[in-house]
Amino acid sequence: MKRALLALGIALASVSTMSVAQMPKFTMTRMPTPAQTDAIPLYPTGTLPAGATPEIWDRVTATMPDGTRMDSPMARNVSIPTITPVLPDPGKATGAAVVVAPGGAFLSLSMESEGFQIARWLADHGIAAFVLKYRLNTTPADEAAFQQVIGQRMGEAIRQGGAVAGIGEPRAYQDALQALKLVRAGGAKWRVDPARVGIIGFSAGAMTALQSVLTGEGAARPAFVGYIYGPMAAVPVPAGAPPMFAALALDDPLFGRQGFGIIEAWQKAGVPVELHAYERGDHGFGIGRPGTTTTLLMDEFHLWLASRGLLGTAK
């Protein structure tokens, strides 16, 4: 779904030069809000203000010029953040845990392609996963108006070479730290070692994961961070920063031509970092775009965790 929204931004950014045949075809329809019976609120009931607009779920379908079709749900106008556990079979549990932060330009969340698909893969490989539904910028309830807002945001970022100044949501960063805290606190219940709780984020979720490192302190930070197609500009690396696994596609129209400043910053700080730069995959490839080496993403992330001694046995 993220690739569909990015394509919408590309279309709006290039509308004067694209032919009708080159334009992606989109449909966005309102869907019933899922029951989310397994979701755990991050904060006690009644402690957060109600959102200006109720939480909305939409189903986005997109047919790309190459014939690829995408169909995925997304959430927006989130004001009550949650985590949803996706747990491994107890016999396979490694004791490691990952908070999964989907992306969506802080306007929506790709709950399936960058959330539950990732979480199910991790659980199948013995890693407890917790899908984070974090708070977002408010968007219009009307689907057509929302498409204009996200198209303008993505289109502007593309025109500016992936600049993300002014794009963010401080409440999302707070939610990431609170999610890490809750997972650690529930370690015995979920067969999780509190010392092996990390985070993986995609696009805006990668920015959220990064902020849990930059704004968290000491033990509040993640034990490791997966940084998947986030901005590549350098950032100040705080003392005690955790190891980073980073990945993006070099044809990513947002961040593929920014260089690798954030990787160099981690190196200069003496903090372990690993980078996977795929030839093709676009932005928003999630668990992997068929026909490209991005399909190796989760296997490589898993091997990286293992190489760092993070996949032991649940206690």
MOHURA-V102856 format. One line per field, one symbol per residue. burial: b if it has 16 or more other ideal C-beta (glycine too) atoms within 10 Angstrom, else e. A space follows every 50 residues. Layout:
burial: ???
This chain:
burial: bbbbbbbbbbbbbeeeeeeeeebbebebeeeeeeeeeebeebeeeeeeee eeeeebbbebebebeeeeebebbbbbbbbebbbbbbbbeeeebbbbbbbb bbbbbbbbbbbbbbbbbbbebbbebbbbbbbbbbbbbebeeebeebbebb bebbbebbeeebebeebebebbbbbbbbbbbbbbebbeebbbbbebbbbb bbbbbbbbbbbbbeebeeeebbbbbbbbbbbbbbeebeeebbbbbbbbbe ebbbbbebebebbebbeeeebebbbbebeebbbbbbebbeebebeebbee bbebbeebebbeebe
